[in-house]
Amino acid sequence: MITKRLFIVSTIVSMVLAVPALAEDTVKIGLILPMTGPFASTGRQVEAGARAYMALHGDKAGGKKIELVLRDDAGTADQTRRIAQELVVNDGVNILAGFGLTPLAMSVAPVLNQAKIPAIITSATTSAIMKQSPYFVRTSMAGPQSAVPVATWAVQNNLKRVVTLVSDYGPGIDIEKGFTDQFKKEGGEIVEAVRVPLANPDFAPFLQRVRDAKPDAVFAFVPSGVGSSFMKQFADRGLTDAGIKLIATGDVTDDDLLNGMGKPALGVITGHFYSASHDSPENAAYVAQVRKANKNMRPNFMSVGGYDAMHLAYAAIDKTGGDTDGTKLIEAMKGMQWMSPRGPITIDPVTHDIVQDIYMREVKDVGGELYNVEFATFPKVRDPNTPAQ
């Protein structure tokens, strides 16, 4: 009886002592996304991209098992911050990732600074985010990155008088400035700058102002979720018939929503860092995996941000040999370069922001589906608001 009791106690002690060892062999990545609420499509795409990376590359890095811990913040900054704290304190995550909107990313900066762990931004685009914490790294984009090449292309193609129309919040203001500064530098004229309230889905009165100004083109940025509504109203107000060209950032012709936009989207010129039709073996494998695992869903630029966040995390863990010290992981991420499904990308060693190719694209019918077809490349574009030092 005593021998049996000793065996049981010995077994329990062994199990307890084994738990830390098992925990040390696992690296947890906390993925915080809006999986419900008005921005759920962002969360769905980023999660699909992250899981596609793991499906294609396995669940090991630096000799350790990688565990993805998904949490829904419903697009609310208070919840994002609370979830980040819980993941760090209660769940013992080693890296945070996600953040579908600028306020959500901003909200976790104090958590990062105290816990000293990396946070990889997969979606939010405002330039100012990166200055809030040395533990931020970005695999999405800075908004002005896509705007600057569009400005250059417009002037080169004799679109000299332009009205800008952007959603009135952080990313929109950043993108407006990026386009305007470059457009004026190239010799173009901004006829009028129109800002649309973020909560206002009715673009009609603003588009009428554009038509009345009679520019060569309108440069637009609206969040991807309202691109369909914007495109329909652009057609309804007769701007195309009036000879006004629509040029935009790629958010407007989001790959995930493009087929639903129909004929009004055909011929629209945009600048962006990713298209589902990008011609490369890396993208072919990525698109196939996302479609296979998500009921034939077409991946978009949000999704590739999640995919590359996982690549960056894996590569950093490999580089540190499995050491999960946050400062060492950040150091490992600085200057990293790889071939993404979007093309070649680099993490700037000073700003921790992404440097990437931006593609000019035209919406075309390809085999009965609408795609953003790339026709020109602006290589190694960085955020103009945070130039290299």
N, C-alpha and C positions, 0 to 999 in steps of 0.2 A: 504493500500500500504506500509506504514511504517512498519506495523507488518510483512508483507510478506518479506520485505527487511531484517528486523532484524532476521527473521527465517533463511533466506538464509545465512547471514553472520555468524550467530551462528552455523549453520550446517557446514560451511566451516572451521571455527575455531576448531570445535570439531574434524573434520577429520584430520586437520593438527596436532592437539595435540595428536591424536590417533596413528599417524605414528610411533613416537619413541617407544611407548608402544608395538606396533606390532613388530617392529624391534628387541626390546629387548627380545621378546618371540621366536625369531628364531636364531639358531646358524648356521652360514654358514661355510661349509668346501670347500675350493678351491682346486679342483683336476686338477693338471697341468700335461698333458701327451702328448706324440707324437702320435696324432690321424691320422696324415698324414705323408708322407715321408717314408724313409727306415725302420723306427722303429715303424710303425703304428700297427704292431701285438702286440707289448708290450702295447701300449695304449688301444687297443681293449680288451685285456685280463684283465688289471688292472681295467678298467671301469666296465667290466662284474662282476668282483669280488666284487667291492664296491657296485654295485647296487644289487647283490645277497644278500649281508648282509642286506641292507635296506628292500628288499622284504621279507626276513625271520624274521627280528626283528623289523620292523616298522620304523617310522620316528620321534620318540620321544626319548629324553634322558635328564635327569636332569630336567624334567618338561617342556622342550622346544622342539620346532619343529626343526628338522635337515634338512637343505637344502644343496644339493650337487651342486656346481657350477663348471662345467667342462670347461676347456680351452685347446686348442691345441697349443703346442709350436713347433710342427713339428721337434722335436729333435734338436733344435738350442738353445744354451746357452743364447745368447743375448735375444731371445724371451722369454725364461723361466724367466729370471730376470725381464724383462719388464712386463710380465704378472703377476708375483708375486707382483710387486709394485702396479699395477692397481687393483688387487684383494684386497690388503690391504687398499689402499687409497680410491679407488672409490667404491668398492663393499662391503667393511666392513667385509671381511671374518675373522673368528676367529681362524681357523686352516688351514694350507696348507698341501697338500699331493700329492704324485705322484713321478715325477722325474725318467724318464726312463733310464737315463745314468748318469755316474759319473759327467761329466762336467756340466750337467743340475742341479744336486743337489748342486754342489759346487757354482754355480753362484748365488744362492739365499741366501747364508749365510749372506752377509751384510744386506739384507732386513730383515731377521729374527732378527739379532742382534739389529737393529734399532727399529723395530716394536715390538719386544719381544713377538712373537707368535710362537707356535709349528709348526714344519714341519715334517710330518711322511713320511719316505722314503719307497716306496713300491717296488722299483726295483733295484736302483743303489747299487753296492756291494763293492766298494773300501773302505778299512779300514780307509784311511785318511779323508774321508768325515766327520766322527763323531767328529773330533777335530776342525772343522771349526766353529761350533756354539753350545752353550749349549742348543739351542732350537731344535736341530735335535733329532729325535727318529727313529729307523729303525724296520720295520716289514718284510723286505725281508731277506737278509742274508749278512754276510761278506763273500767274496769269499773263503778265506782259510778254512772256516768252513766245506765245503764239501770236500775239498782236503785232509785234515789231515786224516780222517777215511779211505779214499781210499789208502793212503800210508801204513797205518797199515795193512789193509786187504791184500794188495799186498804182503807184506813180509810174512804174515801168510800163504799165498797160494803159496809160493815158486816162486814168481816173484821178483827175486833179482837184476836183471840188467834192468834198465828202461831208455828210452829216454823220456824227457818231450817235449811236443809240445804245445805252447800256443800262442794266439793272443797277439801281442806286444802293449799292452796299460795297463792302471792302473789295472783293474781287473785281466788280464792275468798274470801280473807280481806278484801281490799279491798271486794268486793261485799257480803259479810256486814255489814261496818261501815257501808257506805253505806245499805243497806236498814234496818238496825237503828236507826241514828241518826235517820233520817227518820221511821221508823215510830213510834218512841217520842215524837218531837217532835209527831207528829200525834195522839198519845193512845193508840196501840196497845200491846199487851203481848207481849213475846217469851216464850213459854212455855218453850222450850228451844232451845239453839243446838247443832246437830249438824254435826260436820266429818268428812268421809269421806276416808280415805287416797286420794291420787291414783292409786296403783297398784292399788287394790282395785276390781275391777269388780262385786263382789257388794254391791248396795245393800240387799238384803233385811233384814238385821238392823237397819240404820239406819232403814229405812222402818217397821219394826215399832215402833221407839221413837217414831216420829212418830205412828203410830196409837194407841199406848198413851197418848200425851199428850192426845189428843182436842182438837186445836186447830180453829179455824175453817178454817185453811188452812196449807199448807206452802209456804214460799218457797224455791225451789231454784236453785242454779247448779251445773252440771257442764260440763266441756268438750264442745264440740259432737260430737266423735267418739263419746262414750258416751251421748248423749241417747236413742238408741233403746233401749239396755239399761235405762236408768233408767226410761223410760216404760213398758216392758213389765213391769218389776218393780213399779212403782207400781200398775199395774192388777192384777197377780197377788196383791198383798198386800191388795187390797180397800179401798184408801183412799178411792176414789171412792164405793164403796157405803157407806162409813162416814160419808159427808157431808163429807169433808175436801177442800177445794178446792186445786187445784195452780196456783200462780202462780210465775212464773220470769222470768229474763232470757232473751233470744232465743236464746242459745247452745243451750238445751235443745231448742228446736224449729227447729233449723238447716234452712233452705230446701233445702239439698242433700240432706238425709236424711229430710225430713219425710214424704214419701210412703211410705217404708218403715216408718214407725211405726204406720200404720194407725189403727184406731178408738180406741185408748187416748189418742191425741193430740187428738181432737176436743174442742173446748170449752176447751182449756188457754189461759190468759191469760198473755201475756208482754209485757215492755217491751223495745224494742230500737230501733236506729237505721235498720234497713233490712229491707224485705220485698221479695221478688221481685214481689209484687203491688202495690207502691206505684204509685199512679195519677199518672203524669206523662209528658210526651213524652220527657224525658231518660231515664227508666227504661225506657220501651218500646223505645227505640232500643238501649239497653245490653243488655237481656235478649235481644233479637232477635240481636244480634251475638254474644253469648256462646254462645247456643244454636247458631247457624249454624256457628261455628268449632270447637265442642267436642262434636259428636255429640249435640246437644239437651240438654246439661247445663244445669240450672237454676242461675243464679248465686246466691251467698249473701253474707253480710255480709263474709266474708274477701275475696271477689272485688271488691266495691265499694271496699274499702280499697286494693287494687292499682290500680283504675281511677283513684281520686282522687289516689293518689300520683303517677301520671303527669301528671294535670292540674296538680298543684302544681309539679312539676318543669318542665313546659312553660311555665307562666305565669311562673315565676321567671326562666327563661332568656330569655323574651321581655322581661321587665321590665329585665333587665340588658343587653339588646341583644346577648346571646350571650356576655357575660363570664362565665367559669366560676370565678372566684375564689370560694372556699367561703364566706367571710364576707359577700361581696356577695349571694350566692344566699340565704343565711339571712336577711339583712336584707330581701330582696325577698319572701320567704315570709311574713314577719310581717304579721299583719292581713289576709291575703288572704281574699277571699270569693268564692264561686261557687255555682252551682246544680248540685248533684250528682244522680245518679240516686236518691239517698236523700232529697234535699230540700236546703234552703239550709244551707251550712256556712261556718265561719270558722276561721282559724288565729289563736288568741289571740296578740297581739304580745308578751306578757310570758312566758307559760308555753310557747309553741310547741305547745300542745295544741289539740285540735279542740273547737269549740263547735258543737253540732248539735241538731236536733229529735229527741226520743225519742217513739216511737209506742207506744200500747197496742194490742195485737193479740189476736185470738181465732183459734184454728185452726178453719177451716171447710172443708167439701167444696165446691169450686168446679169445676163441670163434670167431676166424677169425680176431681179431684186435690185434695190437701190444700194449703192456703195459710194463711199468717199474715195475716189480714185486719185492716187497721188501722181503729180506730174512735175514737181520741182522740189528740191531739197535745200534748206538752209542749214548747214552743218554747225554743230557745237554751239547752239544758242544758249546763253545764260540769262538769268533775270537781270534786266537793265537797271533795276533798282538796287541791286547788290553786286556791283562789278567785282571782278577778282582783285585781290589785294596783293 
